[in-house]
């Protein structure tokens, strides 16, 4: 079912370059909210998942959340006008009546398959009425006789109303039959009154249609002659002047509609982009198309006022630099996290739960228990895997006794052996051979802002030093490029040996080495910096680097 403004879901989403905790926490918290507050919550992801997380999802047979790259408001978040498309064959008069009824100045013209064919606005109608002086315009426009009958509020006395006027001109038979012969040609449409002689003359001269005004009498002789000569007869209650004034309004709108260089939007287009286009064009209304290219409705500047921001619940982060793009255009409802307080600001108060634990998923499990909701085997498995990942199977200094206790409870519910699951996860996550330098760098990358300094930290963990050496050879030449792409002052990559419980850091930036030396002592030979006992980016590296930057700035 297509998502509408009325049934939009609340996104539960982690940070960019998501790790296992970010993905599993989003899935689990969406499940908890759906069980306690109705089926309005959906897990999303803000980046590509890593191999460890993919292994976890495959192992527990859980589908990975949909990727979203921007949380900004889109056209589908707006109550745009669902004006029905019209056929290009309807008359100008009919189009004008529809505009008045619908109180619009634009009409979308659609094909039978509901793709957009063109647009018509009131200005087009005014131009056709004021500027058209040719009396052969109806045949040039291939006007259907049905349109003429409808426009003149008439009836087809004889002939096929589904036929088309394709040759000839429109004339008014105001002269005597003798003079009529001078200006009536084959296939003309002749407007006339109740004079038998004029009717007879027009039919005899091979008119394609005669229009008899003021509901004048039409004799059986004329009707029979018209049938024999394949001449149509239309009877109308309007007088000759009114018919002459109205008949051009029977033209099909396809003749005057605009079909080239149409400015259209798609339902997935972002409102900020739409506003920019609208500011440069003076149109009042614009067609909206589905992602498949079908016509969906019309949007105007006024519709933008009814914009409903996307509603988000953030898990495992509270820093703007780590959040999905477009976060400023979204409404944050909740934040569930275990990191330091970051830079996100909200317009209104939100539910914010932040605990000094080793993993966001530990907090999610606590909330299941607090709400009295049973944790399924699959969800228990996901939460367990997240805790194992974030705490490096309890080796990280961020790990608490609460994390261990929760992990043991989840292992019982999921029927899993913690050490066996951890070994399989870490092996899957440290299979770096086929990854590009970009994939390696952004697998678990975060940016941080301190005073005027912006730095980035990536972390990769493996079960052996051999795999980390392979990663280091790939990443070292890429660090300067990554620093430029992300507009960073410094960049660090923490290569963590899980079994040895230590890390090697590689870095780039004019002041990176100086900062590391001031924080951890003398650098090792050949520019290597080995940080023994350091395995946690969150607790052991980031706070130390921030303190070092602040100390240098005299704070």
C-alpha positions in Angstrom: 0.0 0.0 0.0 1.3 3.4 -0.9 2.2 5.5 2.2 0.0 8.6 2.5 0.2 11.5 4.9 -2.6 9.9 7.0 -0.8 6.6 7.5 2.8 7.7 7.6 5.1 5.7 9.9 7.5 7.0 12.5 11.1 6.1 11.5 13.3 4.5 14.1 16.8 5.1 12.8 20.4 4.9 13.8 23.5 6.9 12.7 25.3 7.0 9.3 27.7 4.2 8.7 25.7 2.0 11.1 27.2 -0.7 13.2 25.4 -3.7 14.6 24.0 -1.9 17.6 22.6 0.9 15.5 20.7 -1.5 13.2 19.6 -4.0 15.8 18.5 -1.3 18.3 16.3 0.3 15.5 14.7 -3.0 14.6 14.0 -3.9 18.3 12.7 -0.5 19.4 10.4 -0.3 16.4 9.1 -3.8 17.4 8.6 -2.6 21.0 6.8 0.6 20.0 4.5 -1.3 17.6 3.5 -3.7 20.4 2.8 -0.9 22.8 1.6 2.1 20.7 0.1 0.7 17.5 1.6 -0.3 14.2 3.1 3.1 13.3 6.8 2.5 13.7 9.3 1.3 11.1 13.1 0.6 11.4 15.3 2.4 8.9 19.0 2.7 8.3 21.0 5.7 7.3 23.9 3.9 5.6 25.2 0.6 4.3 25.4 -2.2 6.8 28.8 -3.9 7.4 29.6 -7.6 7.0 29.2 -8.3 10.7 25.7 -6.8 10.8 24.7 -8.6 7.6 25.8 -11.9 9.2 23.7 -11.2 12.3 20.6 -10.3 10.2 21.0 -13.4 8.0 21.7 -15.6 11.0 18.5 -14.6 12.8 16.6 -14.4 9.5 15.6 -10.7 9.9 15.3 -8.4 6.8 17.6 -5.4 6.8 15.8 -2.1 7.3 15.2 0.1 4.2 18.0 2.6 3.4 17.0 6.3 3.6 19.5 9.0 2.7 17.5 12.1 3.6 14.9 12.8 6.3 13.8 16.1 4.8 10.1 16.7 3.9 9.0 15.4 0.5 6.0 16.1 -1.6 4.4 12.9 -0.4 4.4 14.5 3.1 2.1 17.2 1.8 -1.6 17.3 1.2 -1.3 18.2 -2.4 -4.5 18.5 -4.6 -5.7 15.3 -6.2 -7.3 17.0 -9.2 -8.4 14.3 -11.7 -6.8 14.4 -15.1 -9.0 15.0 -18.1 -8.9 13.7 -21.7 -7.3 15.8 -24.4 -10.5 15.3 -26.5 -12.8 17.4 -24.2 -13.9 20.8 -25.5 -12.5 24.1 -24.3 -16.0 24.9 -23.0 -16.0 21.7 -20.9 -12.5 22.5 -19.6 -13.6 26.0 -18.6 -16.7 24.6 -16.8 -14.5 22.1 -14.9 -12.1 24.9 -13.8 -15.0 26.9 -12.4 -16.5 23.9 -10.6 -13.2 22.8 -9.1 -12.1 26.5 -8.4 -8.8 25.9 -10.2 -6.8 27.8 -12.9 -5.0 24.7 -14.2 -6.1 21.3 -15.6 -3.9 18.3 -16.0 -4.5 16.4 -19.2 -3.8 12.7 -19.0 -3.7 9.7 -21.4 -5.8 6.5 -20.8 -2.9 5.0 -18.9 -2.8 8.0 -16.5 0.5 9.4 -17.7 0.6 13.1 -18.2 -0.2 14.4 -21.7 -0.2 18.1 -21.1 -1.5 21.1 -19.2 -4.0 23.8 -19.8 -4.5 27.0 -17.8 -7.1 29.8 -18.0 -4.7 31.9 -20.0 -4.6 29.4 -22.7 -8.4 29.5 -23.0 -8.5 33.3 -23.0 -5.9 33.4 -25.7 -7.7 30.8 -27.9 -10.9 32.8 -27.5 -9.4 36.3 -28.2 -6.7 35.5 -30.8 -8.3 32.9 -33.0 -9.7 34.6 -36.2 -9.5 31.7 -38.7 -12.9 30.2 -39.6 -11.2 26.9 -40.4 -9.8 26.4 -36.9 -12.3 23.7 -36.0 -11.2 21.4 -38.8 -7.6 22.2 -38.2 -8.1 21.1 -34.6 -9.9 18.0 -35.7 -13.0 18.8 -33.6 -15.3 15.9 -32.8 -19.0 16.7 -33.7 -19.9 15.4 -30.2 -18.0 18.4 -28.8 -20.0 20.8 -31.0 -23.3 19.3 -29.9 -22.2 19.6 -26.3 -20.9 23.1 -26.6 -24.1 24.3 -28.3 -26.4 22.4 -25.9 -27.9 20.8 -29.0 -29.0 17.5 -30.3 -27.8 15.5 -33.3 -30.8 15.2 -35.6 -29.0 13.0 -38.1 -25.4 11.8 -38.5 -22.7 10.3 -36.3 -21.7 12.6 -33.4 -18.5 10.5 -32.9 -17.2 11.7 -36.3 -14.6 14.4 -36.7 -14.7 17.8 -38.6 -11.4 17.5 -40.5 -11.9 19.6 -43.6 -13.7 22.9 -44.3 -14.5 26.1 -42.5 -17.4 27.4 -40.4 -19.7 29.9 -42.1 -22.9 31.7 -41.2 -25.6 31.5 -43.9 -26.9 35.1 -43.5 -27.4 35.7 -47.3 -29.9 34.4 -49.9 -29.3 30.9 -51.4 -28.0 32.6 -54.6 -25.2 34.3 -52.6 -24.6 31.3 -50.4 -23.2 29.4 -53.5 -20.4 31.9 -53.6 -18.9 31.2 -50.2 -20.0 27.7 -49.2 -17.5 24.9 -50.1 -17.6 21.2 -49.8 -17.4 19.9 -46.1 -18.1 23.3 -44.5 -20.1 23.6 -41.3 -23.0 26.0 -42.0 -24.8 28.0 -39.2 -28.3 29.0 -40.3 -31.9 29.6 -39.1 -35.3 28.4 -40.0 -35.3 29.2 -43.8 -36.0 26.0 -45.7 -34.3 27.3 -48.9 -31.0 28.0 -47.0 -31.1 24.6 -45.3 -31.7 22.9 -48.7 -29.0 24.9 -50.4 -26.4 24.1 -47.8 -27.1 20.4 -47.9 -27.1 20.4 -51.7 -23.7 22.1 -51.7 -22.2 19.2 -49.7 -21.8 20.8 -46.4 -20.5 18.3 -43.8 -22.9 19.7 -41.2 -25.6 22.3 -40.8 -26.4 23.8 -37.5 -30.0 25.0 -37.2 -30.4 27.7 -34.6 -33.3 28.6 -32.2 -34.7 25.1 -32.3 -36.1 26.0 -35.7 -38.3 23.4 -37.5 -36.4 21.0 -39.8 -38.6 19.3 -42.3 -38.6 15.6 -43.1 -37.4 16.5 -46.6 -34.3 18.2 -45.3 -33.6 15.4 -42.9 -33.9 12.8 -45.7 -31.8 14.8 -48.1 -29.1 15.2 -45.4 -29.0 11.5 -44.8 -28.6 10.9 -48.5 -25.8 13.5 -48.8 -24.1 12.3 -45.5 -24.7 15.8 -44.1 -25.1 16.0 -40.3 -27.8 18.2 -38.8 -27.4 19.7 -35.3 -30.4 21.5 -33.7 -29.6 24.1 -31.0 -31.7 26.4 -28.8 -29.2 29.2 -29.2 -29.6 32.0 -31.7 -27.2 32.5 -34.6 -25.1 35.1 -32.8 -24.6 32.9 -29.7 -23.8 29.9 -31.8 -21.2 31.8 -33.8 -19.7 33.1 -30.6 -19.6 29.7 -28.8 -18.7 27.3 -31.6 -14.9 27.8 -31.3 -15.2 26.6 -27.7 -15.9 23.1 -29.0 -12.3 22.7 -30.1 -10.5 19.9 -28.2 -8.1 21.1 -25.6 -5.3 19.1 -27.1 -5.1 21.8 -29.8 -4.2 24.6 -27.3 -2.7 22.6 -24.4 1.0 22.8 -23.5 2.8 19.6 -23.7 6.5 20.5 -24.2 8.9 21.5 -21.4 6.4 20.9 -18.6 7.7 21.5 -15.1 6.7 18.5 -13.0 7.7 17.1 -9.6 7.7 13.6 -8.3 6.2 12.5 -5.0 9.7 11.7 -3.7 11.1 15.2 -4.5 12.3 17.1 -1.4 10.3 20.2 -0.5 13.5 22.4 -0.3 14.2 21.5 -4.0 10.6 22.1 -5.0 10.6 25.6 -3.3 13.7 26.6 -5.2 12.2 25.6 -8.6 8.9 27.4 -7.7 10.7 30.6 -6.8 12.0 30.8 -10.4 8.8 30.1 -12.2 5.5 32.1 -12.1 3.2 29.1 -12.5 0.5 28.7 -9.9 0.2 24.9 -10.1 2.5 22.1 -11.0 1.8 18.4 -11.8 3.0 15.8 -9.4 4.0 12.3 -10.7 4.5 9.0 -9.0 7.9 7.4 -8.9 6.6 5.3 -11.8 5.9 8.4 -13.9 2.1 8.3 -13.5 0.0 11.5 -12.8 -0.8 11.8 -9.1 -2.1 15.4 -8.5 -1.3 19.1 -8.5 0.8 21.1 -6.1 1.0 24.9 -5.5 3.0 27.1 -3.2 0.0 27.2 -0.9 0.2 23.4 -0.5 3.7 23.8 1.0 2.1 25.4 4.0 0.5 22.0 4.9 3.8 20.2 5.0 4.1 17.5 7.6 7.7 16.8 8.7 8.9 13.2 8.9 8.8 12.0 12.5 12.0 10.2 13.8 13.2 8.3 16.8 17.0 8.3 16.9 18.8 5.4 18.4 22.5 5.0 19.2 23.5 8.6 18.5 22.6 12.2 19.3 25.1 14.1 17.2 23.9 16.0 14.2 27.1 15.1 12.2 26.2 11.4 12.6 22.5 11.8 11.8 20.8 11.1 8.5 20.9 14.0 6.1 18.0 16.4 6.3 17.6 16.0 10.0 16.9 19.7 10.4 13.8 19.2 8.3 12.4 16.4 10.4 10.7 16.2 13.8 12.6 14.2 16.4 10.2 12.5 18.9 12.7 10.4 21.0 16.4 9.7 21.4 17.7 6.5 22.9 21.4 6.5 23.3 24.5 5.6 25.4 27.0 8.1 24.1 28.1 11.6 25.3 25.6 14.4 24.7 26.1 15.8 21.3 25.0 18.7 19.1 21.4 17.9 18.1 18.8 20.5 18.9 15.1 20.0 18.9 12.3 22.5 18.5 10.1 21.0 21.2 10.9 18.7 24.2 11.5 15.1 23.4 11.8 11.8 25.3 15.5 11.4 25.8 16.9 8.4 27.4 20.7 8.2 27.8 22.5 5.8 30.1 26.2 5.1 30.6 26.0 1.5 29.4 28.1 -0.3 26.8 25.3 -0.6 24.3 22.0 1.0 23.2 20.5 -2.4 22.9 20.9 -3.0 26.6 18.7 0.0 27.2 16.1 -1.3 24.7 16.0 -4.6 26.5 15.4 -2.7 29.8 12.5 -0.9 28.2 10.9 -4.2 27.1 11.0 -5.4 30.7 9.7 -2.0 32.0 6.7 -2.2 29.7 6.1 -5.9 30.4 6.5 -6.9 26.8 7.9 -10.4 26.0 11.0 -10.4 23.9 10.9 -12.9 21.0 13.8 -15.2 20.2 14.7 -13.2 17.1 14.7 -9.9 18.9 16.6 -11.4 21.8 19.2 -12.6 19.3 19.5 -9.2 17.7 19.9 -7.5 21.0 22.5 -10.0 22.1 24.5 -9.6 19.0 24.5 -5.9 19.4 25.8 -6.1 22.9 28.5 -8.5 21.9 29.5 -6.2 19.1 29.5 -2.9 21.0 31.4 -4.4 24.0 33.7 -6.6 22.0 32.3 -9.5 23.9 32.7 -7.7 27.2 36.3 -6.7 26.6 35.6 -3.0 26.1 35.9 -0.6 29.1 32.5 0.7 28.2 31.0 -2.6 29.2 29.2 -2.7 32.5 27.8 -5.5 34.7 24.4 -4.5 33.4 25.5 -5.2 29.9 26.8 -8.7 30.9 23.7 -9.5 32.8 21.4 -8.5 30.0 23.5 -10.4 27.5 23.2 -13.6 29.6 19.4 -13.2 29.8 19.1 -12.6 26.1 21.3 -15.6 25.3 18.9 -17.8 27.3 15.9 -16.4 25.5 17.5 -16.7 22.1 19.0 -20.1 22.8 22.5 -18.9 21.8 26.0 -19.6 23.1 27.6 -16.2 23.6 31.2 -17.2 22.7 30.2 -19.1 19.6 28.1 -16.3 18.3 30.8 -13.7 19.1 33.4 -15.7 17.2 31.2 -16.1 14.1 30.2 -12.4 14.2 33.8 -11.1 14.5 35.1 -13.4 11.8 32.4 -12.2 9.4 33.1 -8.6 10.3 36.8 -8.9 9.8 36.7 -10.4 6.3 38.2 -7.3 4.7 39.9 -8.9 1.6 37.3 -8.0 -1.0 36.4 -4.5 0.3 37.5 -1.3 -1.3 39.4 1.4 0.7 36.2 3.5 0.8 34.1 0.6 2.1 36.7 -0.1 4.8 37.0 3.5 5.9 33.3 4.2 6.1 32.3 0.9 7.6 32.2 2.5 11.1 33.1 6.2 10.8 31.9 9.1 12.9 32.7 12.8 12.9 33.1 15.1 16.0 33.2 18.8 16.5 35.2 20.5 19.3 35.5 24.3 19.3 36.6 25.2 15.8 38.1 21.7 15.1 36.3 18.9 13.2 37.8 15.5 13.2 36.7 12.0 12.1 37.4 8.6 13.6 36.9 5.2 12.0 37.3 1.9 13.7 37.8 -1.6 12.4 38.1 -4.6 14.6 39.5 -8.0 13.8 40.5 -11.3 15.4 44.0 -11.2 14.2 46.8 -8.7 13.5 47.3 -10.1 10.0 43.9 -8.9 8.8 44.5 -5.5 10.4 47.8 -5.1 8.6 46.1 -5.8 5.3 43.6 -3.0 6.2 46.3 -0.6 7.2 48.1 -1.0 3.8 44.9 -0.2 2.0 43.8 2.8 4.2 47.1 4.7 4.7 47.2 6.2 1.2 43.5 7.1 1.4 43.4 9.1 4.6 44.3 12.4 3.0 41.6 12.0 0.4 39.0 11.1 3.0 39.9 14.1 5.1 39.3 16.3 2.1 36.1 14.7 1.2 34.7 15.1 4.7 36.2 18.6 5.2 38.0 17.5 8.3 41.0 19.0 10.1 42.2 15.5 11.3 41.3 11.9 10.7 42.1 8.8 12.8 41.5 5.1 12.1 41.5 2.8 15.2 42.6 -0.7 14.2 41.5 -2.9 17.1 42.9 -6.4 17.8 40.0 -8.0 19.7 42.0 -10.9 21.2 45.1 -8.7 22.1 42.8 -6.0 23.5 44.8 -3.2 22.0 44.7 -0.9 19.0 46.9 0.7 16.5 46.0 4.2 15.2 46.8 5.6 11.8 46.1 9.2 11.1 46.3 12.2 8.8 46.2 16.0 9.4 48.8 18.6 10.2 48.1 18.4 13.9 47.0 14.8 14.3 50.4 13.4 15.3 51.0 16.3 17.8 47.6 15.7 19.3 48.2 11.9 19.7 51.6 12.5 21.3 50.2 15.0 23.7 47.5 12.6 24.7 49.3 9.2 24.7 53.0 9.9 24.9 55.8 9.3 22.4 54.9 7.9 19.0 56.3 4.5 18.0 58.9 4.0 15.3 58.0 4.8 11.7 55.0 6.8 12.6 53.0 4.0 14.3 51.0 4.7 17.4 50.2 1.6 19.4 47.6 2.1 22.1 47.7 -0.8 24.5 44.5 -1.6 26.2 42.6 0.9 24.1 39.6 -0.8 22.3 36.8 1.6 22.8 36.5 4.6 20.6 33.7 6.0 22.6 35.3 5.8 26.1 39.0 5.6 25.6 39.8 7.6 22.4 37.2 10.3 21.8 37.2 11.8 25.3 41.0 11.8 25.3 41.2 13.5 21.9 38.6 16.1 22.9 40.4 16.9 26.2 43.7 17.2 24.2 42.1 19.7 21.8 40.6 21.7 24.6 43.8 21.8 26.5 45.7 23.1 23.5 43.0 25.8 23.0 43.5 26.8 26.7 40.1 25.6 27.9 
